[in-house]
Amino acid sequence: MFFERPDAGTQTLLVHIEAQDATVEELRELAVSAGLNAVSEVTAKKRNPDPKTYIGSGKLEEIRLIADEVGAELILFDQELSPTQERNLEEAFERRVLGRTGLILNIFAQRARTHEGKLQVELAQLQHSSTRLVRGWSHLDRQRGGSGRGQGSSMGVTGTGETQLETDQRLVHTRIKNINQRLIKVRKQRKQNRRGRQKADIRTVSLVGYTNAGKSTLFNALCATDVHAADQLFATLDPTIRQLELPYLGKSILTDTVGFIRQLPHGLIDAFRATLEEVKQADLLLHVVDASSPEKILHHEEVNAVLTEIDADKVPQLLVYNKVDLTDEAPRVDLDEQGEPYRVWVSGLNGEGLELLLSAISARLSSEMTETTLKLPPGQGKFRAQLFELSAVVGESVDDEGRQCLQVRLEANSLRKLISQAGMQFSDLGIADSRDDQEPWMKDVVNS
């Protein structure tokens, strides 16, 4: 409607502004993800951006000459540009200019598949473009300025083009209001779904991480599904929820969310707040980091910054260093001072370390574990099968009275729930509902 999206294959000149948190490699990847053809690159140093053009006059002329030489149709900056800066740069270059936010929004628009995802992206685009309508529709004033109300006014007020601009702004604001109302309904539906999972005592785990850290590949490996995964930025945009079987705990929910990136546009964060609520309400976050990336520490910090912005920084995290197949590291679990796993090294691509990861997830989600022997009464075949489904049975034997005896290792609350659902008491199984028999189990699981 109001959005100007570069065509695929557009000849593009990349302008990289050197900064501590910026890399030219990421700018290249963003351009490729948007389907642009990067024909040349320019690097500039600018500590204090010029309010009119962001860059200085000398660099401005250099970029214009290079753009002419390589035939660039679009000039792409890896920093956010204000509407005034974009307009002035386009006048100076006589070409389309796009800043970082506009580029990311274009990529998101290409990747959105679900109705909710498309609504969220459109909302972010509308919010971003609402301040740029003067530039986008200035041709109306030139085309119609010679007729209609206000013709010949030295002050240039209330011309036909200006009226059109006001109409466009009203349409944008009306559409923003409508989308927000529809997303409120989405948020309510997600809230109801979460309540249902909470009532069923189903734990939720969410994947978060920098874009292209391998979240979707890991998601597919853990849940045996086929969510789209590719070696590109923002390959997965729409949220995905699948069931995950955990040792000792049984059924849980795993959600895959959009990848984060440096300077993720605030409009996108606001638009995707309904989706990101899944992250905020999760019982555990799997913070996926590309172990092979030289920027992994920076990416880790950027993700934590976004989590803080959406009030999800208090949710427990388990670091997952993915892509160990591209490094010299071996799959393993690192424990903190309390003996709990805080980092797991895996490869989602070839499946190395996934069993360690599942055990570590169970460890972080389990408040208390118990290991005991249950003496099953007759007719409890279903109860026995449930314990095996949870991978909770360590050993099985028959006592002198001919009763089946199961040695189990299970979360205490899950055991209590199973016993209650079977219509039994702890005493029916030859044990007491006591916490005295519980013992540390974390290291046994992790190091087994």
N, C-alpha and C positions, 0 to 999 in steps of 0.2 A: 504493500500500500504506500507507505512513505519511505521505505527502506531502499537504499542504494547498495546493491550487492555486486561486487566485481564478478565478471564472467570468469569461468574456469579457463586457465591458461593465460590470463591477463599478464602482459609483460610488466614486471614489477621491479622497482629499485628499492632495496632495503636500506634503511637508515638506522644504524645502531648507535645509541647513546651510551657511552661507557659509564658504568656505575657499578657499585659493589654487588648489587643484587640483580644484575642483568648480564645475559650471555648472548652472543651473536648466534650460537647454535640453536638456542630456543626460538629466536626470531625466525631462523630458517625453517625450523620444524613447524612453526605456526603458519608460515607462508605455504608450505607444502600441504599442510592439513586443510588449508582454505582453497587448495587447488590452483594457487597462483604460480606463475613461472618467474622465479627470481633471476633476473638477467645481470644484476650487478649489486654491489654493496658499498656503502659509505659509512665510515665510523667517525663519530664526533665526540668531543669531550665538552660537557656543559654542566658546571656545578650549579649555576644560577640561571635557570631557563629565562629567556626573553619573553615577557608577557605577550608580545605581539606575534612572534614567529617561533618561539621556543629556542631556535638556534640563531647565531649571529649572522651579520650580513655577508661576511666572507664565506662561511660555510654554505649559506643560502645560494650564493652564486656558483660555488663549486658543484652543489647538488643539481642545480639547473643545467649546467653544462654537461654533466655526466648523463642526466636523464635524456637530454637531446641526443647525445652520442649513441646511447644504447637503445633509443626508441622506447623508453619506458612509458606506459600508459597510466601507471599508478605508482605513487610514492608512499611507501609504508614505513611508519615510525614505530619503534618498539616502546614508546612511552605514551602515556595518555595525553592527548591534546585537547585544549579547550575549544569550544566552538569558534571563538575569535581567532585562535591560532590556526585552526584548520582552514578557515576562510581566507586568512591572509596568505597562508602558504599556497593555497590553490591559485590565488591571484598572481603570486610571484612565479609559480612554476607553470601555470596554465595547464595544470593536470589535476586529476583527482588525487587527494591526499587522505590517508586513513591512519588513525591512531590505533593504539593497542586494544582499547576497549571495543572499538568498531570491528576490528579484525576478529576478536574472540566471539563477539556476538554473531558475526557471519558464520563462523565455524559451528557454533551451537545451532544456528538456524538450519544448517545443512544436516546435522546429526539427529535432531529431534524426530522421533518416530511416533510416540504415543500422543494421544490428545492432550494429556496433562503437560507433557514435555513441550509441545508446540505452544500451548498457552503461556507457559513460563518464559519461553524464549521470546515470544511476541511481546509480553509485558516488559521484559528488559529492553528490547529494541525500542519500544514506544517511549519508555522513560528516557532512554539515551537520545533518541531523535527529537524529542519535544523541545530541546534547547537548540536544535540545529535547523529548525524549519525555515528560519530566515535565509540561510544559505541554500537550502534545498529548493525553495520556491521563489527565490529572488527574480527568476526569469519572468514571473507573472507581472511584476511591476513594470519591467521593461516592455513587455508585450502589450500591456493594456494601459500604461500610464498616460497615454495621450487622450483618453476618453473617460467619461464617467465623472463621478463626484470628485471634487478636489483638483480638477485639471488646472494646471497653471499655478497652483499654490506654491509660493516660495518656500514655505515651511515643509512641504512634502507630507502633509497629514491627510489621512483618510482617503487615499487613492484606491483604485480598484484592486490593485495588487495587494495592498495592505488589508483590504476586506477579505480577500481570498486567504491571506495568511491567518487572519483571525478565525476564519471558517475551518482551516486545517487544524489549528490549535484546539478548537472546540471538538472536532472529530477525534483527535488523539486523546484528549482528556476523557471523552465519553467512552472510548474503547478501553482505556486504562481502567476506568471504573467498572465496566462490565466484566473484564477479565479478572479483576480483583474479587468481584462477587462470586465468580465461578470457582476461583481458587480457594475461596473460603469454604465452599461446599466440599472440595477435595480434601482440605485440611480436616474438616469434620469427619469425613469418611475414614481417613487415615487414623484419626483419634479413636474412632469406634473399633477399628481393626486392632489397634494396639491394646485397647481395653479387653477385647476378646482373648488376645494372647496372654495378657496378664492374669486374667481369671483362670485360664487353663494352665498357668504357671509355666509358660513356654518362654525360655530365655531368648533374647535377641542379640545378635552379633552383627556389627556393621563394618564393612570394609571402607576405609578412608585412605587417602594418600595422594601424592602428587600425580598429575596426569602422566600416563604411560609408565607407571611403576609396575604394571602387570597385575592390577587388581582383578580384571575380568578373567584373565587366564587362571589366576589362583581360584577365583570363584567357580569357574567351570571344573577345575580339578577337585575341589572340595565337595561340590554338589553333583558331580557327574552330569552336568548340563552343557548346553551349547550356546551360551550368550555370546554375542558378537565380540570378538577380541582382535585387535590389530596393533601393529607396531607404529602407532601414530598418536598424536595428542587428541584427547577427547574422543577416543574411539567409542566409548560408551557414555551416553548422556542420560537416557531414561533409567530410572531406578528399577532394580530387579530384586525380587524376593523369592528365595527358595528354602526348602527344608534341609536342615543339616543334622546328621546323626553324630552325636558326641559320645565317646566312651564314658560309662558310668552315669551319664546324665540323660541320654536318649535324645528325643526330638528337640531341636532348637530352630531358630529362624536366622538365616544369613541374608543380609541385604548388601547389594552392590550399588554404590552411589557415584555421582559425577566426580571426576578427578579435579583436584585443586591445582592452582598455578599461581605464580608470582603476580601480584597486583590483580587478583581476580576482581573483576568489576563489581562494585557494590550493588549495582542494579541487578546483576545476576544472583548475588547472594540473597537479596530481598525477594526476587522473583521465585527462587528455588527454596524459599524458607519452608514451604509445606513439605517438600521432599527431604530437606535437611533436618526436619523434625525427627525423622527416623534415626538419624545419627545422635541427636540430642537425647532421645529416649532409650537408646540402646543400653544393654547391660554391660557390653564390652565393645571397645573399638579395636579392630585389627588395623594398625597403622602400617600400611605397606610402603616399603622403601625400596627403591631400585639399588641393590647392593653394588651393582657394576657402575653406577653413575658417579663421576667425580664431583658432582654437585649434591650428593646425597644429604650432607649435613644442612646445606641451605634449603633443600626441598623439605626436609624434616621440620625446619623452623617455620617455613611458609605455611605448611599444613596446620601446625599448631596455632599459628596466628589466625587462620580462618576458623578453626575450632573455637578459639576464644571469642571471635566475633559473633558466632552463632550460639554462644553460651553452652558449648559442648566440651569445654576444656576440663570439666570436673568428672567426665565419664572415664572409667578405668581404661587404660590402653595396654595393648600387647604389641610390641614392635615386631614386624615381620619383614626381615631382610630377604627380599625376593631376588631371583635371577642369580643364585649362587653358581649356576652352571657357567656363567660368564666371568667368574672370579676364581681365585685360588682357595676360597673358603669352603669348608665342608659343612653339610647339614648338621645342625646342633641346636641345643637350647642353652641360653645363658641365664643364670639365676642371679637374683639380687641378694642383698645382705640377709633378707628374711627367708631365703631359700625358695622364693617364688620365681617362676619364669617371667622375664621382662622382655626377652628378645629371642626370636627363633629364626634360624637361617634355613631357607627352603628354596626350591625351584618349582614354581607352579607349572612350568613348561614340561619338565620330565618327571614331576611327582616326588622328587627327592625331599625328604624331611616332612612330608605331609602328616604322617602318623605322629611324629613329634609335635607338630603344630596342633593337631586335634587334642592330644593329651594336655598340652599347655593351655589350650582354651578351656578344657574341662577344669584344669587346676585353678585358673583364674576366676571361673564362674562358680566354683564350689566353695561354699562357706565352711563346710565341715564334711569330713569323710569318715566312714566307719568300716571296719573289717571284722566280720563275725561269721559264725556258723549258724545256719537256719535249718531246723528240723521240720521238714514239710509234713503236715497232716495229709491223710488220704484225700484224693480228689482235687489237688491243687496243681494240676498240670498246666493250667493257664498262667498261674502265678510264676511257676518255674520257667515257662517259655518267655515271659516278660523279662525276667532276670537275665536270661541268655541274650535276648534282643538288646539289652543295655550293655552287653559285654561285661557284666558285673560278676559273673561266676568265675572264681579262681580255681576251685576244685569241687569234686562231687564224690560222695561215698554213701555207704549204707551202715547204719548203726546196729547194735545188738538186737534192737526191737524191730528191725526191718524197715525203719523209716529212712527216706532219702535225706541226706544231709548235704547242704550246699554251703561251701565256703565262699562268701561274697565280699566284694569291696565296692562300696556304693556311697553316694552322698546320703547323709543321714535323712534329710528331708524327703528325698526321693524314695528312700526305703519306707519311711513312715507313710507316705502317700500310697505306695503300692499295697502295703499291708492293709491300710484302711479300705482301699477300693476292693480288696479281696474279701472284706467282711471279717477280718481276723484281728486279733490282738497280738502284741509282741510275745505275750506268754504262750500263745498257741504255737509259736515257733521255737520255744525253748530258750528265749532270750528276754532280757528286761529292756524296757525303753529307757536306757541310761546312756549317758555320754562318757561314762568312765572307761569304756573299752575302745574309745577312739584313739588313734595314734597317727603321728605324722606320716603322710603317704606321698607327699609331693616328689621327693627325690627318687622314691621307688619308681614312680611313673615316668619321670623325666629321664632318668638314667637307665631305664630298662632296655 
